[in-house]
């Protein structure tokens, strides 16, 4: 029996998220079901139980003050992986710090690549597909008229089953703390 993989994300539920989801439907309809998100902890198997991991997340996140990030340019991880994404330009260090704080206890793992905060548009099968998607994504993003800001106020603990991701639990940041916007 395969063990489940887990990840931690913050959903992007604003015009930026709508833009990414629409672009994804246009470029790669087979992954159109994926909501726009910033990944805080990439997929991993748990060291302990799901309940223990969730308890750790809730306690650790209660001390983190919500924050916002600004998005930058559309880039790709080629040649490492055929992934097209939007960079986190301002306050990326806050997401990196959050990643590092939460990458402990039952959620620790050896990650395949260095952690880089980003908003994934899509991962393709080939480098050529990623190159073509990159060009179109850059053109569309340059025309995006809205604010390129994402509020990080709540994380979602997710589990992969049969190749699809499902929400396990919402984890709010800074319960009982005053919020500070960057």
SVG drawing of the C-alpha trace seen along z (x, -y; Angstrom):
<svg xmlns="http://www.w3.org/2000/svg" viewBox="-11 -47 30 49">
<polyline fill="none" stroke="black" stroke-width="0.4" points="0.0,0.0 1.3,-3.4 1.5,-5.9 -0.1,-9.3 1.9,-12.4 1.1,-15.7 1.8,-19.3 1.1,-22.8 -0.2,-25.6 -1.9,-28.9 -4.7,-29.3 -4.7,-32.4 -8.3,-33.5 -8.1,-36.9 -7.8,-38.3 -4.2,-36.8 -5.6,-33.4 -8.4,-33.8 -5.7,-34.8 -3.6,-31.7 -6.5,-29.4 -7.8,-30.8 -4.3,-30.6 -4.0,-27.1 -7.3,-26.1 -6.0,-27.6 -2.5,-26.1 -3.1,-22.7 -6.8,-21.8 -6.0,-18.5 -4.8,-20.3 -7.5,-23.0 -9.0,-21.5 -6.0,-22.7 -6.6,-25.8 -4.0,-28.6 -1.7,-28.4 1.7,-29.2 3.4,-26.0 4.8,-26.4 5.9,-22.7 6.3,-20.7 4.8,-17.1 6.3,-14.7 5.5,-11.6 4.8,-12.1 7.2,-10.8 4.4,-10.5 0.7,-10.6 -1.5,-13.1 -3.0,-14.2 0.4,-14.9 1.5,-16.8 -1.7,-18.9 -1.2,-19.6 2.3,-20.8 1.1,-23.0 -1.6,-24.6 0.7,-25.4 3.5,-26.7 1.2,-28.8 -0.5,-30.4 2.7,-32.4 3.1,-33.5 1.7,-37.0 -0.2,-37.0 1.7,-38.8 1.5,-39.7 3.9,-39.1 4.2,-40.8 4.6,-38.7 7.2,-39.4 7.9,-37.9 6.9,-34.7 9.8,-32.2 10.6,-28.5 12.6,-26.0 14.1,-24.7 16.3,-22.7 15.7,-21.1 12.0,-20.7 9.5,-21.9 7.5,-24.1 6.3,-27.6 5.7,-29.9 5.4,-33.4 8.2,-34.6 7.6,-35.9 9.4,-39.3 8.7,-41.0 8.7,-39.3 9.8,-36.0 12.0,-35.7 8.8,-35.5 7.6,-32.4 11.1,-30.9 11.1,-31.5 7.7,-29.9 8.9,-26.9 11.9,-26.5 9.9,-26.8 7.3,-24.2 9.8,-21.8 10.3,-20.1 8.8,-17.4 6.7,-15.0 6.9,-17.2 10.7,-17.0 12.0,-15.5 14.8,-15.7 13.4,-17.9 14.5,-17.2 15.3,-20.8 16.1,-24.0 13.0,-25.7 12.0,-28.7 8.8,-30.6 6.6,-30.7 3.1,-30.5 3.0,-27.6 1.2,-28.1 1.8,-24.7 4.2,-21.7 4.4,-20.2 5.6,-16.9 8.4,-18.3 10.8,-21.2 9.4,-22.3 5.9,-22.6 7.2,-24.6 9.0,-27.0 5.9,-27.6 3.8,-28.0 6.4,-30.4 6.1,-32.7 2.4,-32.9 2.3,-33.2 4.7,-36.1 2.6,-37.9 -0.6,-37.4 1.0,-38.4 2.3,-41.6 -1.3,-42.4 -2.7,-41.6 -4.2,-44.9 -4.6,-44.1 -2.5,-44.2 0.1,-41.5 -0.3,-40.9 -1.1,-37.7 -2.2,-37.8 -0.9,-34.9 -3.4,-34.5 -4.4,-30.8 -2.6,-27.7 -4.2,-24.5 -2.8,-21.1 -3.5,-18.8 -3.2,-15.1 -2.7,-13.3 -5.0,-10.4 -5.0,-8.7 -3.1,-11.5 -5.5,-14.2 -5.0,-16.6 -7.7,-17.0 -8.0,-19.5 -7.3,-18.0 -7.5,-21.1 -7.3,-24.9 -4.6,-26.3 -4.9,-30.0 -1.8,-32.2 -1.5,-34.2 -4.7,-33.3 -5.1,-36.0 -2.4,-38.2 -2.7,-41.5 -2.1,-41.3 0.6,-43.5 0.5,-44.1 3.8,-44.7"/>
</svg>
